[in-house]
Amino acid sequence: MSKFVNYVKASRDELLHKVTWPTYSELQNSAVVVFVAALLIALVVFIMDMVIGAHPDLSWKGILGYIYDLLR
């Protein structure tokens, strides 16, 4: 049990004295970067979904589906 208590004390000491915490401004900037990156990834996935037509049960076949129909 004393090992666990020592671990908790050492962890608390490290979090309070050795960790460099970001400022509020740095947190805001990081949040904006993550939000923009998530939007870009979502946009890329949406465009790929529209081009490939990943929903065969819907009437939309995707751009590639219409190109394949033209080539038949």
Residue pairs with C-beta under 8 A, 6 or more apart in sequence:
22 30
48 54
49 55
49 62
50 60
50 62
50 63
51 62
51 63
51 64
52 62
52 64
53 60
53 61
53 62
53 63
53 64
53 65
54 62
61 69
